Amino acid sequence: MFKLLLFLHLLAAIFAVGPLVGAATTASRALRTPDAGAATAAARTIRLYSYVSIVVVVLGMGLMSQKAPWDKSQTVADLGDTWIWLSVLLWLAAMAVSLGVLVPSLTKAAAEIASGNKVATLTGRVAASGGTIGLIFAVIVVLMVYQPGG
């Protein structure tokens, strides 16, 4: 069961978090061009994959509750392990930036572009939010690999 959950967790991370980070880090391109359709599509993609990333967390929780293949007397990890709670906290921060800042900014920018208005003030916010999301997920990967405090 451990290997199956590990496989599913990694697969979900690749196919959910990958597109989320890709869309978030390139979303500002739609504002620089300016393209309302692209901004709307980016907002929709980021919203969708933000919600789908919950699957990664759920599978991760299931994975950490499994018996460790290297020592059947203990579980893989515990919510109290530094690398686990930090990863969850960082994921929540990424979701707050994604759904609380980036998606609303893209939606507003799409409406402004469609109205023929300039969106220069939103471009920086979108670019910074996308970069922040990419950085947060990079740190989560580092925590998953090195498992500090575990």
C-alpha positions in Angstrom: 0.0 0.0 0.0 2.9 2.3 0.7 4.2 2.2 -2.8 0.8 2.7 -4.3 0.1 5.8 -2.2 3.6 7.1 -2.9 3.0 6.6 -6.7 -0.4 8.3 -6.5 0.9 11.2 -4.3 3.7 11.9 -6.8 1.5 11.5 -9.8 -1.1 13.9 -8.4 1.7 16.4 -7.5 3.0 16.3 -11.0 -0.4 16.6 -12.7 -2.0 19.0 -10.3 0.7 21.2 -8.8 2.8 21.3 -12.0 0.0 23.0 -14.1 -0.9 25.2 -11.1 2.7 26.5 -10.8 3.1 26.8 -14.6 -0.1 28.8 -15.0 0.6 31.0 -12.0 4.1 31.9 -13.0 3.1 32.7 -16.6 -0.2 34.5 -15.9 1.2 38.0 -16.1 1.9 37.4 -19.8 -1.8 37.8 -20.4 -1.7 41.2 -18.8 1.3 42.4 -20.7 -0.1 41.5 -24.1 -3.1 42.6 -23.0 -5.4 39.6 -23.6 -8.7 39.3 -21.6 -9.4 35.8 -22.8 -5.9 34.6 -21.7 -6.3 36.3 -18.3 -9.7 34.6 -17.9 -8.3 31.2 -18.9 -5.4 31.6 -16.5 -7.7 32.5 -13.6 -9.9 29.5 -14.4 -6.8 27.2 -14.7 -5.3 28.4 -11.4 -8.6 28.1 -9.6 -9.2 24.6 -10.9 -5.7 23.3 -10.1 -5.7 25.0 -6.7 -8.7 22.9 -5.7 -7.3 19.8 -7.3 -4.1 20.2 -5.3 -6.2 19.1 -2.3 -5.8 15.5 -3.7 -2.1 15.8 -3.3 -2.4 16.8 0.4 -5.0 14.0 1.1 -2.8 11.4 -0.5 0.2 12.7 1.4 -1.7 12.4 4.7 -2.6 8.8 3.7 1.0 8.1 2.8 2.5 9.4 6.0 0.1 7.2 8.1 1.4 4.0 6.4 3.8 1.7 8.1 7.3 2.6 7.2 8.8 0.1 4.8 12.2 0.4 6.5 10.7 -0.2 10.0 7.3 -1.8 10.3 7.0 -0.6 13.9 6.6 3.0 13.0 4.6 5.2 10.5 6.3 7.1 7.7 5.7 10.4 9.3 3.7 12.3 11.9 1.8 15.6 11.6 4.1 16.9 14.4 7.2 16.4 12.2 8.7 19.7 11.2 8.7 19.0 7.5 5.1 17.8 7.5 3.5 20.7 9.4 5.7 23.3 7.5 4.6 21.7 4.2 1.0 21.9 5.1 1.4 25.5 6.3 3.2 26.5 3.1 0.5 24.8 1.0 -2.2 26.8 2.8 -0.2 29.9 2.2 0.1 29.0 -1.5 -3.7 28.5 -1.7 -4.3 31.8 0.1 -2.1 33.6 -2.5 -3.6 31.7 -5.4 -7.3 31.9 -4.5 -7.2 35.1 -2.5 -4.8 37.3 -4.6 -3.9 35.8 -8.0 -7.3 34.6 -9.2 -9.2 37.8 -8.2 -6.5 40.0 -9.7 -6.6 38.1 -13.0 -10.4 38.2 -13.0 -10.3 42.0 -12.4 -7.6 42.4 -15.0 -9.7 40.5 -17.6 -12.7 42.8 -17.0 -10.5 45.9 -17.2 -8.9 44.7 -20.4 -12.3 43.9 -21.9 -13.4 47.5 -21.0 -10.3 48.9 -22.8 -8.6 50.1 -19.6 -5.0 49.7 -18.6 -3.9 47.0 -16.2 -0.3 48.1 -15.4 -1.1 48.2 -11.7 -2.3 44.7 -11.7 0.5 43.2 -13.7 3.0 43.5 -10.9 0.6 41.9 -8.4 0.0 39.0 -10.7 3.6 38.5 -11.5 4.6 38.7 -7.8 1.8 36.3 -6.8 2.8 33.8 -9.5 6.4 33.9 -8.5 5.5 33.5 -4.8 3.4 30.4 -5.6 6.3 28.9 -7.5 8.7 29.6 -4.7 6.4 28.2 -2.1 6.0 24.9 -4.0 9.8 24.7 -4.5 10.3 25.0 -0.8 7.7 22.3 -0.2 9.6 20.0 -2.6 12.8 20.7 -0.6 11.0 19.8 2.6 9.7 16.6 1.1 13.1 15.5 -0.1 15.3 16.5 2.9 12.7 16.0 5.7 14.3 18.3 8.3 13.3 17.6 11.9 11.9 14.2 10.8 
